């Protein structure tokens, strides 16, 4: 696409958020090989932005550690943590998700890493209550409508008294298009942003900014919120990674509404052109940590 056509034409119809929401269902992202690649790349870029996978505020010096990763996806967070823990520490790593097939063949996983099908919106099974030293959850903004407290209570049920929770999220409310110079076009990126996040609480979570306050309200101790935007070159790499999300949404509605999917495709084509010229989505990210009381 040429520079002249990268700017959103006035005549191009833009699908509404309601139309998009109707097509994507309960989970707006894909579970395919493209998204597996996105999740793996996203983890390492996220780690570069924050400088860690597990917050240094969470101790890992116990003789035995039992760690849960909720919404584990491809299992990349657990696999990374496995390589970081000292050999003197005996660990049990458990990945939870509604689709555990994303992790891949069990024979290729470490012996101390297991998988279990479970949704954080379901009741915590009795055999899991109070069993973990550390619970991690990341990027479940797309599946929480408005209030994270019920999910937080389930996560706390998994923890032993004195255990630690790490919750990592993006603040999509802060998302904007940043350009390397004022003459770089951004109309298509802004249009894609509006149709995929604005106006839907699942796609624009307003609770992220106060997640640390929710931790405190639920009784966690030593609550800390680490906010980062990332260095520009890393944020730009993350932007390319995130461009696959509207592509997933387009693919999800293609059968039910091919006309709307085609409109999104045209916007994405323009967004790719704008990105190559030096435009990107930029937003803030946060890792909130806290400790469950001993009693």
TORBANU-260679 format. One record per residue (C-alpha): chain; x, y, z. Coordinates in steps of 0.5 Angstrom, whole numbers, plus 500, padded with zeros to 3 digits. Example, Ala and Ser with C-alpha at 12.3 -4.5 7.8 and 13.67 -1.06 7.14 Angstrom:
2
+-------+-----+-----+-----+
: torke :  xx :  yy :  zz :
+-------+-----+-----+-----+
:     A : 525 : 491 : 516 :
:     A : 527 : 498 : 514 :
+-------+-----+-----+-----+
//
This chain:
295
+-------+-----+-----+-----+
: torke :  xx :  yy :  zz :
+-------+-----+-----+-----+
:     A : 500 : 500 : 500 :
:     A : 503 : 507 : 498 :
:     A : 504 : 513 : 503 :
:     A : 498 : 516 : 500 :
:     A : 493 : 510 : 501 :
:     A : 495 : 509 : 508 :
:     A : 491 : 514 : 511 :
:     A : 484 : 512 : 513 :
:     A : 479 : 514 : 507 :
:     A : 473 : 518 : 509 :
:     A : 469 : 513 : 505 :
:     A : 471 : 507 : 508 :
:     A : 466 : 504 : 513 :
:     A : 469 : 502 : 520 :
:     A : 465 : 496 : 524 :
:     A : 462 : 498 : 530 :
:     A : 465 : 495 : 537 :
:     A : 458 : 492 : 538 :
:     A : 459 : 488 : 531 :
:     A : 465 : 486 : 533 :
:     A : 463 : 483 : 540 :
:     A : 458 : 480 : 537 :
:     A : 462 : 476 : 532 :
:     A : 468 : 474 : 537 :
:     A : 464 : 471 : 543 :
:     A : 467 : 470 : 550 :
:     A : 474 : 470 : 548 :
:     A : 476 : 475 : 543 :
:     A : 483 : 472 : 541 :
:     A : 485 : 466 : 537 :
:     A : 488 : 459 : 540 :
:     A : 492 : 458 : 534 :
:     A : 499 : 457 : 531 :
:     A : 500 : 465 : 530 :
:     A : 497 : 466 : 537 :
:     A : 502 : 461 : 540 :
:     A : 508 : 465 : 537 :
:     A : 505 : 472 : 539 :
:     A : 504 : 469 : 547 :
:     A : 512 : 467 : 546 :
:     A : 514 : 473 : 543 :
:     A : 510 : 477 : 548 :
:     A : 513 : 474 : 554 :
:     A : 520 : 475 : 552 :
:     A : 518 : 483 : 551 :
:     A : 515 : 483 : 557 :
:     A : 521 : 481 : 561 :
:     A : 525 : 486 : 557 :
:     A : 520 : 491 : 559 :
:     A : 520 : 490 : 567 :
:     A : 527 : 486 : 567 :
:     A : 524 : 480 : 571 :
:     A : 519 : 474 : 570 :
:     A : 518 : 474 : 577 :
:     A : 518 : 480 : 581 :
:     A : 524 : 481 : 586 :
:     A : 519 : 483 : 591 :
:     A : 517 : 475 : 592 :
:     A : 522 : 471 : 595 :
:     A : 524 : 464 : 592 :
:     A : 529 : 462 : 597 :
:     A : 525 : 456 : 600 :
:     A : 527 : 449 : 600 :
:     A : 521 : 447 : 596 :
:     A : 517 : 452 : 592 :
:     A : 510 : 450 : 589 :
:     A : 508 : 455 : 583 :
:     A : 502 : 456 : 579 :
:     A : 501 : 460 : 573 :
:     A : 494 : 461 : 571 :
:     A : 492 : 462 : 564 :
:     A : 498 : 459 : 562 :
:     A : 497 : 459 : 555 :
:     A : 504 : 456 : 552 :
:     A : 507 : 455 : 559 :
:     A : 512 : 460 : 557 :
:     A : 512 : 463 : 564 :
:     A : 513 : 457 : 567 :
:     A : 519 : 454 : 563 :
:     A : 522 : 461 : 564 :
:     A : 522 : 461 : 571 :
:     A : 524 : 453 : 571 :
:     A : 531 : 456 : 568 :
:     A : 532 : 461 : 573 :
:     A : 530 : 457 : 580 :
:     A : 537 : 455 : 583 :
:     A : 538 : 447 : 583 :
:     A : 538 : 447 : 590 :
:     A : 530 : 449 : 590 :
:     A : 525 : 443 : 589 :
:     A : 520 : 446 : 585 :
:     A : 513 : 444 : 583 :
:     A : 510 : 448 : 577 :
:     A : 503 : 447 : 575 :
:     A : 500 : 451 : 569 :
:     A : 492 : 452 : 569 :
:     A : 488 : 454 : 563 :
:     A : 482 : 452 : 559 :
:     A : 486 : 450 : 554 :
:     A : 492 : 446 : 556 :
:     A : 494 : 443 : 549 :
:     A : 497 : 450 : 547 :
:     A : 503 : 448 : 551 :
:     A : 505 : 442 : 547 :
:     A : 507 : 435 : 548 :
:     A : 508 : 433 : 555 :
:     A : 514 : 429 : 554 :
:     A : 518 : 435 : 552 :
:     A : 516 : 439 : 559 :
:     A : 520 : 438 : 565 :
:     A : 519 : 433 : 570 :
:     A : 516 : 438 : 575 :
:     A : 512 : 441 : 570 :
:     A : 504 : 439 : 570 :
:     A : 498 : 442 : 567 :
:     A : 491 : 442 : 569 :
:     A : 485 : 444 : 566 :
:     A : 481 : 450 : 570 :
:     A : 478 : 456 : 569 :
:     A : 479 : 462 : 574 :
:     A : 472 : 463 : 574 :
:     A : 470 : 457 : 576 :
:     A : 470 : 454 : 584 :
:     A : 477 : 452 : 586 :
:     A : 477 : 445 : 587 :
:     A : 478 : 442 : 594 :
:     A : 485 : 439 : 593 :
:     A : 488 : 446 : 590 :
:     A : 486 : 450 : 596 :
:     A : 492 : 453 : 600 :
:     A : 497 : 449 : 596 :
:     A : 501 : 454 : 592 :
:     A : 507 : 459 : 595 :
:     A : 507 : 463 : 589 :
:     A : 501 : 464 : 584 :
:     A : 502 : 468 : 577 :
:     A : 497 : 471 : 573 :
:     A : 498 : 475 : 566 :
:     A : 494 : 479 : 561 :
:     A : 487 : 476 : 563 :
:     A : 484 : 483 : 561 :
:     A : 480 : 480 : 555 :
:     A : 476 : 476 : 559 :
:     A : 474 : 480 : 566 :
:     A : 468 : 484 : 564 :
:     A : 469 : 490 : 570 :
:     A : 470 : 487 : 577 :
:     A : 477 : 483 : 578 :
:     A : 475 : 482 : 585 :
:     A : 472 : 475 : 584 :
:     A : 478 : 473 : 580 :
:     A : 482 : 475 : 585 :
:     A : 479 : 471 : 591 :
:     A : 479 : 465 : 587 :
:     A : 487 : 466 : 586 :
:     A : 488 : 468 : 593 :
:     A : 484 : 461 : 595 :
:     A : 490 : 457 : 591 :
:     A : 495 : 461 : 596 :
:     A : 498 : 458 : 602 :
:     A : 498 : 463 : 608 :
:     A : 504 : 467 : 607 :
:     A : 504 : 466 : 599 :
:     A : 505 : 471 : 594 :
:     A : 501 : 473 : 588 :
:     A : 503 : 476 : 582 :
:     A : 498 : 479 : 577 :
:     A : 501 : 483 : 570 :
:     A : 496 : 487 : 566 :
:     A : 496 : 492 : 561 :
:     A : 492 : 499 : 562 :
:     A : 489 : 499 : 555 :
:     A : 485 : 506 : 557 :
:     A : 492 : 509 : 557 :
:     A : 493 : 506 : 549 :
:     A : 495 : 512 : 544 :
:     A : 498 : 512 : 538 :
:     A : 505 : 515 : 538 :
:     A : 509 : 517 : 532 :
:     A : 516 : 518 : 531 :
:     A : 515 : 525 : 528 :
:     A : 508 : 529 : 526 :
:     A : 508 : 527 : 519 :
:     A : 507 : 520 : 520 :
:     A : 500 : 518 : 519 :
:     A : 496 : 514 : 524 :
:     A : 489 : 514 : 522 :
:     A : 488 : 507 : 521 :
:     A : 492 : 505 : 527 :
:     A : 487 : 509 : 531 :
:     A : 481 : 506 : 527 :
:     A : 483 : 499 : 529 :
:     A : 484 : 501 : 536 :
:     A : 477 : 504 : 536 :
:     A : 474 : 498 : 533 :
:     A : 477 : 493 : 537 :
:     A : 478 : 496 : 544 :
:     A : 474 : 502 : 545 :
:     A : 467 : 501 : 548 :
:     A : 467 : 494 : 550 :
:     A : 469 : 493 : 558 :
:     A : 472 : 486 : 556 :
:     A : 476 : 490 : 551 :
:     A : 477 : 496 : 555 :
:     A : 478 : 494 : 562 :
:     A : 478 : 500 : 567 :
:     A : 480 : 497 : 573 :
:     A : 487 : 496 : 572 :
:     A : 489 : 503 : 574 :
:     A : 486 : 501 : 581 :
:     A : 488 : 493 : 581 :
:     A : 493 : 495 : 587 :
:     A : 487 : 498 : 591 :
:     A : 483 : 492 : 590 :
:     A : 489 : 488 : 593 :
:     A : 489 : 492 : 599 :
:     A : 481 : 491 : 600 :
:     A : 482 : 484 : 599 :
:     A : 487 : 484 : 605 :
:     A : 494 : 483 : 601 :
:     A : 500 : 485 : 605 :
:     A : 506 : 489 : 602 :
:     A : 502 : 491 : 596 :
:     A : 506 : 494 : 590 :
:     A : 505 : 496 : 583 :
:     A : 510 : 497 : 578 :
:     A : 508 : 501 : 572 :
:     A : 512 : 501 : 566 :
:     A : 512 : 503 : 559 :
:     A : 518 : 500 : 556 :
:     A : 524 : 503 : 552 :
:     A : 521 : 505 : 545 :
:     A : 525 : 500 : 541 :
:     A : 522 : 495 : 546 :
:     A : 515 : 498 : 546 :
:     A : 515 : 498 : 538 :
:     A : 517 : 491 : 538 :
:     A : 511 : 489 : 542 :
:     A : 507 : 493 : 538 :
:     A : 508 : 489 : 532 :
:     A : 507 : 483 : 536 :
:     A : 500 : 486 : 538 :
:     A : 498 : 487 : 531 :
:     A : 496 : 480 : 531 :
:     A : 490 : 481 : 535 :
:     A : 486 : 485 : 531 :
:     A : 488 : 480 : 525 :
:     A : 485 : 474 : 530 :
:     A : 479 : 478 : 531 :
:     A : 478 : 479 : 523 :
:     A : 479 : 472 : 522 :
:     A : 474 : 470 : 528 :
:     A : 468 : 474 : 525 :
:     A : 470 : 472 : 517 :
:     A : 465 : 467 : 517 :
:     A : 459 : 470 : 520 :
:     A : 460 : 477 : 517 :
:     A : 465 : 477 : 511 :
:     A : 464 : 484 : 510 :
:     A : 466 : 487 : 516 :
:     A : 472 : 482 : 516 :
:     A : 474 : 485 : 510 :
:     A : 473 : 492 : 513 :
:     A : 478 : 490 : 518 :
:     A : 483 : 487 : 513 :
:     A : 483 : 494 : 510 :
:     A : 484 : 498 : 516 :
:     A : 490 : 493 : 518 :
:     A : 493 : 493 : 511 :
:     A : 494 : 501 : 513 :
:     A : 496 : 500 : 520 :
:     A : 502 : 496 : 518 :
:     A : 504 : 501 : 513 :
:     A : 503 : 506 : 518 :
:     A : 507 : 502 : 523 :
:     A : 513 : 501 : 518 :
:     A : 513 : 509 : 517 :
:     A : 514 : 510 : 525 :
:     A : 507 : 509 : 528 :
:     A : 505 : 505 : 534 :
:     A : 500 : 503 : 539 :
:     A : 503 : 505 : 546 :
:     A : 501 : 504 : 553 :
:     A : 502 : 503 : 560 :
:     A : 503 : 496 : 564 :
:     A : 503 : 494 : 571 :
:     A : 505 : 488 : 575 :
:     A : 502 : 488 : 582 :
:     A : 504 : 484 : 587 :
:     A : 502 : 482 : 594 :
:     A : 502 : 477 : 600 :
:     A : 497 : 473 : 603 :
:     A : 496 : 474 : 611 :
:     A : 499 : 468 : 615 :
:     A : 493 : 468 : 619 :
+-------+-----+-----+-----+
//
